[in-house]
Amino acid sequence: MSVEVRIVQGRAPEGASVQDAVAVEVRGIGEWRAAVSSTFAPLQVRAARRADFRGLIRTRTLGEVNVSEVAAAAQVVERTSASIEAYGTGRYMLCFQLAGRGILSQGGREAALEPGDISVYDMDEPYTLVFEQEFRSLAITVPRPRLGLPSPLVAHLAATRMAGDEGLSRVVSPFLVELGSNLGALAGAGGARLITNAIDLVTTVLVSQLESARTDETDDRHRALTRRILDFIDAHLTDPNLGPATIAAAHFISTRHLHAIFRAHGVSVSEWVRLRRLEQCRRDLADPALRADTVSAIAARSGFTSASHFSQAFRKTFGESATEFRQRALPAG
């Protein structure tokens, strides 16, 4: 695997939704440590061979989301408790292995990653990455609320291998391969939507993994029921009356049974509905095709009956108002 690239640095035109790629090629472990720490978070990095170490980071930015192609020689990367205490990020890392083999460790779990595999980890919890050979990966860092998944669910999946040749990963992996190979082609509103789609696709894989991860505790019918419930919720977010009673009745189960299904995943029914509604609003707010729609209209279309409640929920979840997010996410025009 070659890591030779030309160094490119650029700034986006005023109001552009995706910043031009910034690519940095590094020779030497000291420079590499500084480069990865600047791009992601303060990290400890040790190289297997210091003398001829080389590495590349190429990054594009969409508002608060960073998409990076990382290629480098063998190394060990560590995020320590001390560095987390000094510099928290409030972010998750979505990883896609493009070439080479890596081992991700976090929370007592370990995932051996092969090309095509997907993984996720919390950047504010200690973790270790071991690459015993040259590697290339796609790294997407997102604020925690951006996934639209409660933190206990994500923690359950941290350092879990989602095999690229199985399940939904087999469908998503080819898209991520092309994304990682064509960061330079991402520009304007079209590039912004592709990055948003990538996050949504990986989130779908995570949800699917959560269902299959409970094999020892549930049978196929239970997992199928859970999938139908989640799909039903997404299909009926526009219904302001969507709630535990409605969802349970539609699936011929008791509300007690419904609550038990969600409790097993560390989230309440109402919280899941609220998060999915907020995430749908967020996608619509960032969609140039919906620029003419008001914030209140988008909120109402996602089932929010109170504009003030929506405003409070959006700010609490994403740390800014819906209007502020929209101004950042949409290209000028």
N, C-alpha and C positions, 0 to 999 in steps of 0.2 A: 504493500500500500504506500503510495507516494503522498507526502504532505507538502509538496512544493506548490506554492501558489504565488500570485503577485499580490502585493500589499495594496489594498484599496481602502480609501477613507472618503466618506462623503456625508453631506448633510441633505436632509429632505427639503424640498421647496416648502415655503410657508404654507401651513395647513395640510400638508400631505399626511395621509393616514398611516403610511408605512415609511419609516426612515430608510435611507439608502444603506446598503450593507457596509459594515465596517469590518475589514479583514486584517488580521495581524498574524504574521508569521514570526515565530520566535526560535532562537537558537540559544540553548542554555537553560538549565533548570531554574535559575534565579529569576530570569525574565519570564519564564513560563508561570512560575508561582505567582508573580505579580499580575500577569495577564489574566489567569483564571480567577484570582481573588477580586480583581477589578470588575470582571464580567459577571460573576455569580455572587460570591460572598467570600470573606476571609477563609482561606483553606491552607492546610498543610499538604505539601506535595513532595514526594521522594521519587527519584528516578532510578530505574534499574541500572542504567548506564548514563552517568552524568556527562561524560566527555563529548559525545556526539548527539546530545538530546535535541530534538526538533519538535515543534508543535504548531498548530494552526487553530485559530478561533475566528469564525466568520459569523457575524450577528446581524440580524434585522430586528427592528423594534416596532411593535404595534401598540401604541399607548403604553399600557402597563405590562404588556406581554413581550418577552424577549425570546427569539428563536435563534438558536446557535448551532452551527455545524462545528464539531470539535474533532480534530484529528491530531494524533500525537504518538510518541514512542511509549514504550512500557513505563508504568509508573504506579504509585499508590497515592490516592487522594483521601484526605481525612478532614472532616468537619468536627471540631471538638466542642465540648461543652463551654470551654472558656471563650472560644471565638463566637459562639452563639450568644453567650451572655453579653459580649462586647458589641456584637452587631447582629441583630435579628433581622430577618427579611420578611416574615409573614408570607412566605411563598412555598409552593410545591414545585417540584421538578418532575416533568414528564420526559422520560428518556426512551429513545428508540435506537437500538444497536444497528448500525449500518455495516460495520466490518470489524473483524477481530472479536475477541471474547473478553467479557468483563465480569467481575463478581461484585455485587452490591450487597452491603450488610447494613441493617438498621433494625432497632427494636428487637434484637435476638433472632432475626430471620436473615437468611442469606439466599440470594438469587444468582445463579450462574446464567449469564446472558449471552446468547448466541445472536448472530446476524438475523434481523427480522423480529427480535423479541422487544416487547414493550414493558416498561416498569415505571413506578412512581415512588417518590420519597419526599419526606418533609425536610425542607432545608433548615428548619429550626430545631431539628432533633439530630443528635450525633449520628454520623454515617461514615462508611468507608467504601471506597471504590478501588478495586485492584484490577489493573490491566497488565497481564504478563507478556503482552506482545503489542505491536502497533495496532491501533484501533481507530475507528471513526464512528461518531455517534451524532444523533440529532437531539438537542436539549431544548426543551420549551419550559421556561419559568413563568409561572402564573401566580397572582395573588390567591391566597387560599379560597376566598369567596367565589372566585371566577369559575371553579369547577362545579359549583352548585351542589356539592355533596357535603354532608356533615363530616366534621373532622374525625369522629370515631370510625366512620366507614373507610376514609382514606387511610387512617392509621392501620386498619385491619389489612390493607393491601400493600403497605409499604414494604419494599424489598421482596416483592412477589414477582416471579417470572410469568409474564403472559406470552406464551409461546407464539411466535409469528406464523406458525403453520397449523394452528388450531383455532377453532371457533371463529369469533368475529375478528380476532387479530389477523387471521389469514386474509380477510377482506380489506382491513385498514392498512396493513403493512405496505402493500405496493404504493399506496398514496403517499405514505410517509417517506418511502425511498425516493420518490420523485421530488417531494418537497425538500428533502435534505440535499438533493443534487442540484436544485434550481432556486436557491435562495435569491440569487441575483435577478431572477425573473419576477419576483414579488414586488409589485409597485402599485401605488394608488389604492382606490377602493377595491379593485379586484384582488389585490394582494392581501388586503385586510380581511376580506371575506374568506379567502383560502386558509389563512392562519386561524380564523375563528372556526372554520369547518374542521380543521385539524384537531383543535382542542375538543370540539364537540364529539368527534369520532373517537378520540382516546377516552373521553369520559364515558361514552357508550360501552367501550371495551371494559372499563373499570366496573361499571354496573353489572355487566354480564359476568365478570370474574367473581364479584361478590355473591352472585346467585350460585355459581358452580362451586365456590369455595366451601359451601355448607353441605357437601355431599354426605358427610358422616351424620349430619343431624336431620336431614330432610330427604324425602324421596323425590322422584321425578315429577310427580303430580304437584307436590308442594312448590317446587321451583317453577313449574309451568304456571301455577296460580300467581306466584309473585310477579312473574314476567307480565302476565295479563293485567294485573293490577297497576303496575308501573306504566304500561302502555296506555291503559285506560285513563290514568291521571294526566299523562301528557296530551292525550287526545281531547280532554275535557277541561283544560285550564281556563278556557273562556267562560265556563259556567260559574257564575259567582256563588252558586249553591253547592259547589263541589266540596265535599267534606266526608268524614268517616262514615256517616249513615248512608250517604248516596253511594259511595264506593263499595261499601259492604253489601248493600242491597243489589247492586249491579252484578256482583259475583256470588250471590246466594250464600253468603257467610255472615256470621254475627260480627258486630263491631268489636267485640272482645277478641275474636279470632284475628280480625284485621290489625288491631293494635298489637297483638302478640307477634305477628309477622314483622312489623316495622320495629318493634322493640328489640327483636333479635338482631337487628342491624344497627342498633344504637341511635335510632331516630324516631320521632313521633310522626303520625300520619299528617297532622296539620303542618308540622315543620317541613316535611318533604314537599307538600303541595306549595307552601309559601316559597321555598327555595326554587322549585321548578318554574313558578310564575315569575319570580324575579329574574331568573336566568333567561326566560323567553323575552321579557321586557328588555333586558340588556342586549340581547341579539338584535331585536327590532330597533332599538335606539341607535345601534351602530350600523344599521343597514341603509346605505345611500338611497335605495329604492323607496324607503319609507320616510324620507326627509320631510315630506309635506305633512305627515301625521304629527299631531301634537303629542307631547309627553302624556297628557291625561288620556288621550284617545288610545295610545299604546297600552297604558296601564289598564284601562277599562277592558280592552280586548283580551287581556290576559287574566281577567277575572277579579281585578281590584275594584271594589265599589266605592271606595273612599280615596280621593286624591291625597289627602293628608296622611292617611295610613300608608299608602304606597310610598310617599316621599320619605316618611320616617323609616320604613322598612328598607328601602333602597340605600339610604345613607348609612344605616346601621350595619347593613351587610357588606356594602362595597366601599364605605369610607368617604363617599362624596355624593352630591346630589345627582339625580338623573340628568338634569340639564348640564351640569358640569361634565359628566361622563360623555354625554352626547357631543358637546362642543369639542372634546378631545378626540373622540373616536371617528367623527365624520370629517372627510376632507372638505376644505373650503370650497364654497361655490353656492 
